[in-house]
Amino acid sequence: MEIVKIRLKPGKDKSIARKHPWVFSGAIKEIEGDVHEGDFVEIIANKGRHLGYGHFQNGSIMVRVLLFADEELSDNLYEDRIRSAYNLRQALGLTNNKQTNIFRLIHAEGDFLPGLIIDHYNGHIVIQCHSIGMYLDVEKIKSALLTVIGDDVKSIYLKCSGTLPKTYEDYTGDRFLHNEVETPQIALEYDNKFAINWVTGQKTGFFIDQRENRRLLGQYAKGKKVLNTFCYSGGFSIFALNAGAKLVHSLDASQKAIDLTDENVALGDFDQSKHKSIVDDAMDFIKDLPEDYDIIILDPPAFAKHRSAKHNAVQGYKRLNAHAIRQIKPGGIIFTFSCSQVVDKQLFTNTVIAASIAAERKVRILEQLHQPADHPISSTHPEGEYLKGLVIQVE
């Protein structure tokens, strides 16, 4: 079948020449042929010069580029990219690791497969497609995973509900693609046990991107009173408890999240009486704290997913951090995060500084935090740097 050509407007090929993996709708001059969502298309410059290939999809980002002009079209695309990503995780010490068997295998643009997320939980693989093109290629992706990882794959689960466009009607539902198993399954992060349920849990079942920051919290937590807000399944809480925290309170507005936290706490070998779960709104709870906490973790969901919401997001981060800074005891530590892609690290830092001024407290920045190495950022796609955080001490 002939590949449809996407012709760009004059001068709109510069970002692809710099190998940025997105073609926006405003850059497209015309579509030469009958195109359907998810189709593999060729991108050409205004005068016909070949620029690359990618997946077509209606929306602001109309083509996600898989191959640039200097890369050859190959039937082994997925196998080659997945093998490269797996080799990187191997070099990072994340494969065949007896203490940590939770990691991200494919991080979309960061692993040169835009629209695709693949997470690994003790041999169980979860595929999440953020583009229709990736979903249509899921059998190829499954085959490549089995070829690269082999018998170490215990199961493969497809989970795209909520990540594909709402207008796309051909998605046949979340399901096992290889070896159906019961969930949850126990997996390890630096010897901390977690019950992972990718079928009913958020995202692919766990927030893997905070792994190194949870480990860092453990270094601060011994003998301390810790409040973990927006706790979801209690990742920070488990690390603090295993590190010898004096007490840990896990707070979330969702009872379902608290149930997940309690399930993970029950797996631990620590004193269960040191932990308490609280169902409440974090912004309200943190205005008047019931304990003189030594450490507060602020890890909210994205306050802004689009640029139009950036101002409101910044104000939300400022209020949340100001409440925590105002309330925490002198010498207390706050781990504060933003996963909003449209709020960059400098803006987030400035927002926390503004919060400290509003709270009339002196603050030191001790650590600058970010996503781990299994969530790589392509040098030509700076938008891939979404997670940023600070560890601050309040006088």
Secondary structure, 3 states (H helix, E strand, C coil): CCCCEEEECCCCCHHHHCCCCEEEHHHEEEEECCCCCCCEEEEECCCCCEEEEEEECCCCEEEEEEEECCCCCCCCHHHHHHHHHHHHHHHCCCCCCCCCCEEEEEEHHHHCCCCEEEEEECCEEEEEECCHHHHHCHHHHHHHHHHHHHHHCCEEEECCCCCCCCCCCCCCCCEEEECCCCCCEEEEECCEEEEECCCCCCCCCCCHHHHHHHHHHHHHHCCCEEEEECCCCCHHHHHHHHCCCCEEEEEECCHHHHHHHHHHHHCCCCCHHHEEEEECCHHHHCCCCCCCCCEEEECCCCCCCCHHHHHHHHHHHHHHHHHHHHHCCCCEEEEEEECCCCCCHHHHHHHHHHHHHHHCCCEEEEEEEECCCCCCCCCCCHHHCCCEEEEEEEC
